[in-house]
Amino acid sequence: MVHAEPDRISLEIAHRMLCVTASIDEMLKNPTLRVVLRAVARKHMQRRDQVDVKKLQANDIQEAP
């Protein structure tokens, strides 16, 4: 199964979420930390894609009953 490659912004947000002292580049050099960083970044990308900006702008958000 091929996963989408996270972009740099998602990697930076994932780095902040993990609260580690190592830099992003150091984490990407380490194979174990790279897997963790990319997994968290992919989760962030999925959450980011769930927001429909056009609906927000048009105020078309329907509230749950």
A tleap script that builds the chain and sets N, CA, C and O, in Angstrom:
source leaprc.protein.ff14SB
mol = sequence {
  NMET VAL HIE ALA GLU PRO ASP ARG ILE SER
  LEU GLU ILE ALA HIE ARG MET LEU CYS VAL
  THR ALA SER ILE ASP GLU MET LEU LYS ASN
  PRO THR LEU ARG VAL VAL LEU ARG ALA VAL
  ALA ARG LYS HIE MET GLN ARG ARG ASP GLN
  VAL ASP VAL LYS LYS LEU GLN ALA ASN ASP
  ILE GLN GLU ALA CPRO
}
set mol.1.N position { 0.841 -1.165 0.000 }
set mol.1.CA position { 0.000 0.000 0.000 }
set mol.1.C position { 0.893 1.238 0.000 }
set mol.1.O position { 1.774 1.374 0.849 }
set mol.2.N position { 0.667 2.124 -0.938 }
set mol.2.CA position { 1.476 3.326 -1.075 }
set mol.2.C position { 0.759 4.489 -0.396 }
set mol.2.O position { -0.418 4.745 -0.649 }
set mol.3.N position { 1.488 5.184 0.467 }
set mol.3.CA position { 0.925 6.342 1.160 }
set mol.3.C position { 1.342 7.614 0.447 }
set mol.3.O position { 2.393 7.668 -0.192 }
set mol.4.N position { 0.516 8.626 0.562 }
set mol.4.CA position { 0.852 9.929 -0.013 }
set mol.4.C position { 2.002 10.539 0.777 }
set mol.4.O position { 2.064 10.431 2.001 }
set mol.5.N position { 2.894 11.169 0.062 }
set mol.5.CA position { 4.043 11.816 0.696 }
set mol.5.C position { 3.587 13.136 1.322 }
set mol.5.O position { 3.025 13.982 0.626 }
set mol.6.N position { 3.822 13.326 2.626 }
set mol.6.CA position { 3.403 14.580 3.260 }
set mol.6.C position { 4.233 15.763 2.776 }
set mol.6.O position { 5.426 15.627 2.502 }
set mol.7.N position { 3.592 16.925 2.673 }
set mol.7.CA position { 4.313 18.125 2.264 }
set mol.7.C position { 5.077 18.710 3.455 }
set mol.7.O position { 4.915 18.269 4.593 }
set mol.8.N position { 5.906 19.704 3.170 }
set mol.8.CA position { 6.778 20.275 4.203 }
set mol.8.C position { 5.974 20.916 5.339 }
set mol.8.O position { 6.359 20.821 6.504 }
set mol.9.N position { 4.874 21.560 5.003 }
set mol.9.CA position { 4.062 22.209 6.037 }
set mol.9.C position { 3.479 21.163 6.986 }
set mol.9.O position { 3.459 21.370 8.199 }
set mol.10.N position { 3.010 20.051 6.446 }
set mol.10.CA position { 2.476 18.985 7.296 }
set mol.10.C position { 3.564 18.393 8.178 }
set mol.10.O position { 3.318 18.046 9.333 }
set mol.11.N position { 4.773 18.279 7.627 }
set mol.11.CA position { 5.886 17.780 8.433 }
set mol.11.C position { 6.207 18.737 9.576 }
set mol.11.O position { 6.487 18.297 10.691 }
set mol.12.N position { 6.168 20.041 9.309 }
set mol.12.CA position { 6.454 21.020 10.357 }
set mol.12.C position { 5.387 20.992 11.447 }
set mol.12.O position { 5.708 21.087 12.632 }
set mol.13.N position { 4.132 20.863 11.058 }
set mol.13.CA position { 3.055 20.797 12.043 }
set mol.13.C position { 3.170 19.511 12.860 }
set mol.13.O position { 2.964 19.526 14.073 }
set mol.14.N position { 3.494 18.408 12.206 }
set mol.14.CA position { 3.685 17.144 12.918 }
set mol.14.C position { 4.857 17.245 13.887 }
set mol.14.O position { 4.802 16.701 14.990 }
set mol.15.N position { 5.908 17.936 13.481 }
set mol.15.CA position { 7.072 18.125 14.350 }
set mol.15.C position { 6.668 18.881 15.611 }
set mol.15.O position { 7.098 18.532 16.711 }
set mol.16.N position { 5.846 19.914 15.456 }
set mol.16.CA position { 5.369 20.675 16.622 }
set mol.16.C position { 4.452 19.826 17.498 }
set mol.16.O position { 4.488 19.934 18.724 }
set mol.17.N position { 3.637 18.987 16.876 }
set mol.17.CA position { 2.719 18.139 17.641 }
set mol.17.C position { 3.479 17.107 18.470 }
set mol.17.O position { 3.036 16.732 19.556 }
set mol.18.N position { 4.624 16.647 17.959 }
set mol.18.CA position { 5.401 15.628 18.660 }
set mol.18.C position { 6.229 16.198 19.810 }
set mol.18.O position { 6.656 15.452 20.691 }
set mol.19.N position { 6.461 17.508 19.813 }
set mol.19.CA position { 7.218 18.179 20.888 }
set mol.19.C position { 8.588 17.534 21.116 }
set mol.19.O position { 8.927 17.179 22.245 }
set mol.20.N position { 9.362 17.385 20.061 }
set mol.20.CA position { 10.708 16.821 20.170 }
set mol.20.C position { 11.742 17.930 20.021 }
set mol.20.O position { 11.463 18.979 19.440 }
set mol.21.N position { 12.944 17.686 20.554 }
set mol.21.CA position { 13.999 18.698 20.480 }
set mol.21.C position { 14.794 18.609 19.190 }
set mol.21.O position { 15.426 19.586 18.789 }
set mol.22.N position { 14.775 17.457 18.531 }
set mol.22.CA position { 15.522 17.294 17.280 }
set mol.22.C position { 14.847 18.094 16.167 }
set mol.22.O position { 13.628 18.270 16.164 }
set mol.23.N position { 15.653 18.574 15.228 }
set mol.23.CA position { 15.095 19.325 14.103 }
set mol.23.C position { 14.393 18.367 13.136 }
set mol.23.O position { 14.551 17.149 13.217 }
set mol.24.N position { 13.631 18.938 12.238 }
set mol.24.CA position { 12.911 18.120 11.253 }
set mol.24.C position { 13.899 17.356 10.379 }
set mol.24.O position { 13.700 16.176 10.091 }
set mol.25.N position { 14.963 18.032 9.960 }
set mol.25.CA position { 15.949 17.381 9.094 }
set mol.25.C position { 16.641 16.223 9.806 }
set mol.25.O position { 16.912 15.191 9.192 }
set mol.26.N position { 16.930 16.387 11.101 }
set mol.26.CA position { 17.538 15.295 11.866 }
set mol.26.C position { 16.571 14.121 11.980 }
set mol.26.O position { 16.977 12.961 11.898 }
set mol.27.N position { 15.300 14.427 12.170 }
set mol.27.CA position { 14.310 13.357 12.272 }
set mol.27.C position { 14.158 12.617 10.948 }
set mol.27.O position { 13.968 11.400 10.937 }
set mol.28.N position { 14.240 13.335 9.839 }
set mol.28.CA position { 14.111 12.684 8.537 }
set mol.28.C position { 15.328 11.824 8.202 }
set mol.28.O position { 15.222 10.901 7.394 }
set mol.29.N position { 16.477 12.108 8.804 }
set mol.29.CA position { 17.679 11.295 8.574 }
set mol.29.C position { 17.608 9.972 9.330 }
set mol.29.O position { 18.157 8.969 8.874 }
set mol.30.N position { 16.939 9.961 10.477 }
set mol.30.CA position { 16.815 8.757 11.288 }
set mol.30.C position { 15.620 7.939 10.773 }
set mol.30.O position { 14.497 8.443 10.754 }
set mol.31.N position { 15.849 6.682 10.355 }
set mol.31.CA position { 14.757 5.890 9.759 }
set mol.31.C position { 13.554 5.691 10.685 }
set mol.31.O position { 12.412 5.740 10.228 }
set mol.32.N position { 13.794 5.470 11.962 }
set mol.32.CA position { 12.694 5.248 12.895 }
set mol.32.C position { 11.888 6.518 13.110 }
set mol.32.O position { 10.657 6.492 13.074 }
set mol.33.N position { 12.576 7.626 13.334 }
set mol.33.CA position { 11.888 8.895 13.557 }
set mol.33.C position { 11.193 9.379 12.290 }
set mol.33.O position { 10.158 10.041 12.360 }
set mol.34.N position { 11.763 9.048 11.125 }
set mol.34.CA position { 11.147 9.435 9.853 }
set mol.34.C position { 9.766 8.800 9.707 }
set mol.34.O position { 8.819 9.451 9.266 }
set mol.35.N position { 9.662 7.524 10.081 }
set mol.35.CA position { 8.376 6.823 9.989 }
set mol.35.C position { 7.343 7.489 10.896 }
set mol.35.O position { 6.199 7.699 10.493 }
set mol.36.N position { 7.750 7.817 12.116 }
set mol.36.CA position { 6.831 8.448 13.068 }
set mol.36.C position { 6.401 9.822 12.563 }
set mol.36.O position { 5.214 10.148 12.575 }
set mol.37.N position { 7.361 10.622 12.123 }
set mol.37.CA position { 7.065 11.978 11.660 }
set mol.37.C position { 6.130 11.959 10.453 }
set mol.37.O position { 5.179 12.738 10.391 }
set mol.38.N position { 6.395 11.083 9.506 }
set mol.38.CA position { 5.544 11.010 8.313 }
set mol.38.C position { 4.146 10.494 8.640 }
set mol.38.O position { 3.169 10.939 8.039 }
set mol.39.N position { 4.040 9.563 9.584 }
set mol.39.CA position { 2.721 9.045 9.964 }
set mol.39.C position { 1.874 10.143 10.598 }
set mol.39.O position { 0.693 10.281 10.279 }
set mol.40.N position { 2.471 10.921 11.492 }
set mol.40.CA position { 1.733 12.017 12.131 }
set mol.40.C position { 1.382 13.081 11.092 }
set mol.40.O position { 0.293 13.654 11.136 }
set mol.41.N position { 2.294 13.347 10.163 }
set mol.41.CA position { 2.030 14.344 9.115 }
set mol.41.C position { 0.890 13.888 8.205 }
set mol.41.O position { 0.069 14.705 7.788 }
set mol.42.N position { 0.831 12.588 7.891 }
set mol.42.CA position { -0.259 12.075 7.063 }
set mol.42.C position { -1.601 12.198 7.780 }
set mol.42.O position { -2.614 12.522 7.159 }
set mol.43.N position { -1.605 11.940 9.087 }
set mol.43.CA position { -2.836 12.110 9.868 }
set mol.43.C position { -3.296 13.563 9.812 }
set mol.43.O position { -4.486 13.844 9.672 }
set mol.44.N position { -2.337 14.481 9.922 }
set mol.44.CA position { -2.680 15.902 9.846 }
set mol.44.C position { -3.251 16.241 8.470 }
set mol.44.O position { -4.212 17.004 8.370 }
set mol.45.N position { -2.668 15.681 7.411 }
set mol.45.CA position { -3.160 15.953 6.059 }
set mol.45.C position { -4.604 15.476 5.909 }
set mol.45.O position { -5.406 16.142 5.255 }
set mol.46.N position { -4.943 14.336 6.504 }
set mol.46.CA position { -6.309 13.825 6.422 }
set mol.46.C position { -7.278 14.748 7.150 }
set mol.46.O position { -8.370 15.024 6.653 }
set mol.47.N position { -6.879 15.226 8.328 }
set mol.47.CA position { -7.744 16.151 9.070 }
set mol.47.C position { -7.887 17.468 8.331 }
set mol.47.O position { -8.967 18.057 8.310 }
set mol.48.N position { -6.802 17.933 7.723 }
set mol.48.CA position { -6.826 19.208 7.006 }
set mol.48.C position { -7.759 19.128 5.799 }
set mol.48.O position { -8.434 20.105 5.475 }
set mol.49.N position { -7.801 17.978 5.133 }
set mol.49.CA position { -8.639 17.817 3.947 }
set mol.49.C position { -10.125 17.734 4.277 }
set mol.49.O position { -10.955 17.897 3.382 }
set mol.50.N position { -10.482 17.486 5.525 }
set mol.50.CA position { -11.887 17.363 5.887 }
set mol.50.C position { -12.595 18.708 5.946 }
set mol.50.O position { -13.824 18.748 5.893 }
set mol.51.N position { -11.873 19.793 6.053 }
set mol.51.CA position { -12.481 21.118 6.140 }
set mol.51.C position { -12.820 21.600 4.734 }
set mol.51.O position { -11.946 21.667 3.870 }
set mol.52.N position { -14.077 21.933 4.504 }
set mol.52.CA position { -14.514 22.446 3.212 }
set mol.52.C position { -14.589 23.969 3.304 }
set mol.52.O position { -15.548 24.522 3.842 }
set mol.53.N position { -13.582 24.627 2.778 }
set mol.53.CA position { -13.460 26.073 2.907 }
set mol.53.C position { -14.590 26.797 2.189 }
set mol.53.O position { -15.091 27.810 2.676 }
set mol.54.N position { -14.989 26.285 1.044 }
set mol.54.CA position { -16.060 26.958 0.292 }
set mol.54.C position { -17.377 26.944 1.071 }
set mol.54.O position { -18.126 27.920 1.047 }
set mol.55.N position { -17.653 25.842 1.757 }
set mol.55.CA position { -18.865 25.800 2.576 }
set mol.55.C position { -18.756 26.772 3.745 }
set mol.55.O position { -19.736 27.414 4.123 }
set mol.56.N position { -17.572 26.872 4.305 }
set mol.56.CA position { -17.380 27.820 5.398 }
set mol.56.C position { -17.590 29.252 4.919 }
set mol.56.O position { -18.216 30.057 5.608 }
set mol.57.N position { -17.071 29.564 3.746 }
set mol.57.CA position { -17.201 30.915 3.216 }
set mol.57.C position { -18.652 31.241 2.865 }
set mol.57.O position { -19.090 32.380 3.026 }
set mol.58.N position { -19.391 30.251 2.390 }
set mol.58.CA position { -20.771 30.475 1.978 }
set mol.58.C position { -21.755 30.317 3.140 }
set mol.58.O position { -22.960 30.504 2.970 }
set mol.59.N position { -21.234 29.972 4.320 }
set mol.59.CA position { -22.083 29.747 5.494 }
set mol.59.C position { -23.084 28.629 5.254 }
set mol.59.O position { -24.221 28.704 5.720 }
set mol.60.N position { -22.676 27.595 4.533 }
set mol.60.CA position { -23.550 26.467 4.227 }
set mol.60.C position { -23.366 25.308 5.204 }
set mol.60.O position { -23.697 24.167 4.882 }
set mol.61.N position { -22.857 25.585 6.359 }
set mol.61.CA position { -22.645 24.541 7.350 }
set mol.61.C position { -23.988 24.223 8.003 }
set mol.61.O position { -24.655 25.109 8.538 }
set mol.62.N position { -24.373 22.954 7.952 }
set mol.62.CA position { -25.631 22.548 8.582 }
set mol.62.C position { -25.314 21.973 9.949 }
set mol.62.O position { -24.433 21.123 10.086 }
set mol.63.N position { -26.019 22.429 10.941 }
set mol.63.CA position { -25.796 21.956 12.296 }
set mol.63.C position { -26.512 20.635 12.492 }
set mol.63.O position { -27.571 20.391 11.914 }
set mol.64.N position { -25.915 19.785 13.319 }
set mol.64.CA position { -26.531 18.498 13.624 }
set mol.64.C position { -27.725 18.713 14.543 }
set mol.64.O position { -27.684 19.584 15.412 }
set mol.65.N position { -28.798 17.927 14.363 }
set mol.65.CA position { -29.999 18.102 15.210 }
set mol.65.C position { -29.760 17.671 16.628 }
set mol.65.O position { -30.664 17.754 17.459 }
savepdb mol mol.pdb
quit
